[in-house]
Amino acid sequence: MATAWRSRGVFMFAHRGEPFRSNLLDGTSMIRILLSTHSNRLRCVKACLTGAMSFGPALSIPQIAQAREIVNFSQDYPAGTIIIRQSERRLYFTNGDGTAVRYPVAIGKAGKAWAGETSVKGKFVAPAWEAPDVVLRDHPQLSHMIPGGSARNPMGAAAITLNLSEVAIHGTTASMRKSVGTAASYGCIRMYNEDVMDLFRRVDIGTPVIAVP
């Protein structure tokens, strides 16, 4: 499990108490996590995640999330695999018994969607968000930093980072919810908050992730 604490308005994170460095430079979810250790403890972790451009009312992180639906699914994939079918705008988490949990998602817009294989690198609850230069150029009205848990934070309830540059799976703000089911992001996979929290509890570090057209 990841742990979290707050320092100077920025949420801090550690996974298994281990030092971690990641750079996901994406207009939807750029994640820069800088860590240092002292006496086997993480001393500094800054999660800067970049997201969508619209914000809504206060963020409410569900304590109990309901999976969207259980559906029949090919047994070609082993249990515990994330499959993103971009043409369907759906993410599947395989159960290994011929079924999968299916969630609606937003995928990358034209020229930003990705396909291939990767795996889960990190899991973070309500991370802070910092707009990268490319997003600020397109949307100069955006705040440079939005604290984790803020209603305006486009990461929403959680972010699941991947071992693939410029991509993460994350939640939404209230006004971003309408984008789920469309091609709207800069490459990241956007989910309803209740769904990303449900998926968050199902996946582990190293969970395989496959995106297909």
N, C-alpha and C positions, 0 to 999 in steps of 0.2 A: 504493500500500500504506500501511496505517497503521503507525506505529511505536509502540513501547511501552517504558516504563521505570518503575521503582518509586521512590517518594518517600514516606518515612514510612509505609510499609505500604499505600499507595494506588497502584494502577497508573495511570500517566499515558499519554496517547495524543495522537497528532497524525496528521492525514491530509494528505499532500502538503505538510507544513510550513506549512499555512495556519491562521490563527485561525478558530475555530469556536465557535458557541454554539447549544445545543439544549436545549429543555425538553420532555421527554416525561413527563407526570405521570400515571403509570399504576400501579395496584396490583400489576401483574405485572412491569412493567419501566419504572419512572420513571427517566428518564435526564436528568441535569443535567450538562452539560459546560461548564465555565467555562474560558476560555482568555485568556491575555494573551501579548504578544510582547515580545521584547527582542533587538535586533540580528538580526532576521529569524528568530529561534528561538522556539519556544513555551516560555514560562516556567512556566506552570501550567495543568494540565488536570486536572479532577477529574471522574471519571465515577461517578455515584451511580445505581445501578440497583436497582430494587425488584422482587422476584420472589415465587415461591410460598413456601409455608409449611413445607415439609418438607425435611430435609437428609439427606445420606448420607455414605458413605465418601469417601476422598480422591479429588479430581477428577483424572482423567487426560485430557489433551487429545490426541486422536488426531493423529499426524503424517501418516498417510495414511487418508483417509476413503473409504468406498465408498458410492456413490449407492445409494439404496434400490432403484429399478428404473427401467428405460426402458419407456415405454408409448406407444401411439398417442395422438395428441392433435390437436385441431383446428388447422388452419393459419390460422385467423382472427386469431391473435395472432402478432406478429412474434417472431423469435428473440430470446432474452434477456429474456423477460418472466416475472415471477412471477405465477402465478394461484393464489389460495387459494379452494378450494371448501369452504365451511363445512359444508354438509350431508354431505360426504364425509369431513371431517376430514383433508383432503389438501392439500398444496402442490405445485404443478407449476412447473417451470422449463423454458420452451419451447426447443427446439433449432432450430426453423425448418424442419424437414424432415418435419413430420407426426408428430414424436415429442416427448416431454418426459420429464424426470427427475421422478419422483413420490416424495414424502416424506410419511409420516404426521405429523400435527401435533396439538397441542391448540389449541383456539380459545377465544374469550371465552365465559364462562358466560352464562346467561340475563340479558339486559339489558346485557351488556358487549361482545358481539360487534359488529364494525363491517363495513360494506360500502362499496365505492367504489374510487377510484383514487388512488394516491400514487406515491412513488418512494423509492429508497434514499438516505438522507442521510449515513450514516456506517457504518464497519465497525470493530469493537473486539474484540480478543482478551482473554478473561478479565478483564472489567472489574470494578471494585469495586462493591459494592451497599450502598445506604443505604435503610432502610425509611422511607416517607413516613408522615405522621401518620395517614392513613386506615387503613393496614395495621397500624400499631402499636395503634390503637384496637381493631381486631378481634383482633389477636394480640400482646398486650403482652409476651409472653415472648420475642419475637424480638430479636436483636441490632440495634442501631441502624446499625452498619456492619460489613460483612463484606468482607475484602480480596479482590481479584481472585485467582483460582487456588485459593481455599479450597474444601475439600470441601463446605462449608456454603453456598457462594454459589449462589443460585438462577439466576443468569445462565448458569452452566455455562461451556462452552468459549469462547463468543463471543456477541456481540450485533450485530445489523444494525439500525441505527436507520432510521426512516422519516420522510419529510416529512409527518407526520400526528401531531397531538398524541395522546399517551397510547398509542402503539403501537410495538413493536419485535418483531423476530424473534430469538429467543435459544435457548440450550441448556437443560440441566436438571442437577439433582443426581441422584445415583443413585436416591434414593427418589421423585423426581419423574417418573422414566421411565414409571411405570405410568399417568400422566395423559395421555400422548401418545395421541391417538385419541379424546379426549373433549372436552367443553366445560368447561374448568376454570379458565381464567385470568381476569384482570380486563380483558382486551382484547388482550393481546399474543399472538403466535404462538409456541408452545413446541415445540421440536424435540429429538430425541435429539442428544447432543453430536457424534457422528460424522456426523450428517446436517447439522447447522448448519455444521460445518467444511467439509463438501463444498460446500454452497450458498455459503458465505463466499468460496470460491475462484472460484466461477462468476460472482458478481455484481460490479457496479461501482457507484460513486456515480452516481446517476441512473437505475439500472435501474428500469423501470416495475413497479409492484406493483398488482394488481387483486384485490380480495376480492369474491366473489359468494356469495349465500346457498347 
